[in-house]
Amino acid sequence: MSRLVDWLVRERSERVSHGLYYNTQIAMGYNSNHMEGSTLTPEQTAQLFTTGSVLADGPDDIIRADDVIEMGNHFRMFDWMLDHVDDPVDKTMVCTMQSILKRGTSQESNPDRNIGGYKILPNVISEIEQIHTVLPADVPAAMNVVYELYRNLTDDPYAIAKAHWMFESTHPLSDGNGRIGRMIMFKELLRIDTVPVVVRDSQKLLYYRGLRNFSGEPGYLVDTLLSERDYYRDRFIEQLAPGRIEYTYVDTWDRTPIERRHTAQPAHNPFVKDHWDTVDVYQRVDPSSIEPDAA
């Protein structure tokens, strides 16, 4: 029996064709990028991973350069994550992942993007109704809470959903928050030797609903992540490495007391301001003025 992360690393080093590592890379790359607007198809994603190049599906198919670059970078970010599974999640890890994802893109040299550092301009979760996120000056404090949640993470469906929601509601980076947040969640589930999650593009509306409603109705996100973990266990682990991977998996949760608590007192990210004033929204923050994270 093997740890899942060790199995993935071994298949990578041995260049196993169409095994668990290969299929996880394709699934994670296609779904996570397509949710963020990438136009590459699953077939083009697999082609890029296998050959390093991609062909148009037809004469009218337009392939955006950044889509190809970011997909290739996503493969490399996944590999980097595998090599750092047991490292603690911190600012260096999050910002390194963004640097890898955005290397060579049109955003890399834009100073307002502050690639490789926390955001310096406010942003919103645009896919789910322009939801406000943490303002730049408050990101370090909010992310220290995220890092603490992940340091103490167990195979608890609610705790997993809460840590991911806290990351996404903070939105610490100028871009790539969804992809990096999902990669961090995958990494941490590998670290604690449980079943990781690949959120499929076909389930993105349920996933976005879960993020949007987590404060008052956490069950939407908890159940969506559990369903996607079931899918990864049944269609990936148990089909491609049956009986070979040792893992735990708590696939149920005691929803009644948690939902009652959320109904009585909705959860909230304490660093998200309910209202942005004009100065907060349009003022660019000097990266050097942002306090570093606590050790």
HELIX and SHEET records of a PDB file:
HELIX    1   1 LEU A    4  SER A   13  1                                  10    
HELIX    2   2 LEU A   20  HIS A   34  1                                  15    
HELIX    3   3 PRO A   42  THR A   51  1                                  10    
HELIX    4   4 ALA A   65  ASP A   83  1                                  19    
HELIX    5   5 LYS A   91  LYS A  102  1                                  12    
HELIX    6   6 PRO A  111  ARG A  113  5                                   3    
HELIX    7   7 SER A  126  ILE A  128  5                                   3    
HELIX    8   8 PRO A  136  ASP A  138  5                                   3    
HELIX    9   9 VAL A  139  ARG A  151  1                                  13    
HELIX   10  10 PRO A  157  THR A  170  1                                  14    
HELIX   11  11 ASN A  177  ARG A  191  1                                  15    
HELIX   12  12 ASP A  201  GLN A  203  5                                   3    
HELIX   13  13 LYS A  204  ASN A  213  1                                  10    
HELIX   14  14 GLY A  219  TYR A  232  1                                  14    
HELIX   15  15 ARG A  233  ILE A  237  3                                   5    
HELIX   16  16 GLU A  238  LEU A  240  1                                   3    
HELIX   17  17 ARG A  255  ALA A  264  1                                  10    
HELIX   18  18 THR A  278  TYR A  282  1                                   5    
HELIX   19  19 PRO A  287  SER A  289  5                                   3    
SHEET    1   A 2 VAL A 124  ILE A 125  0                                        
SHEET    2   A 2 ILE A 131  HIS A 132 -1                                        
END                                                                             
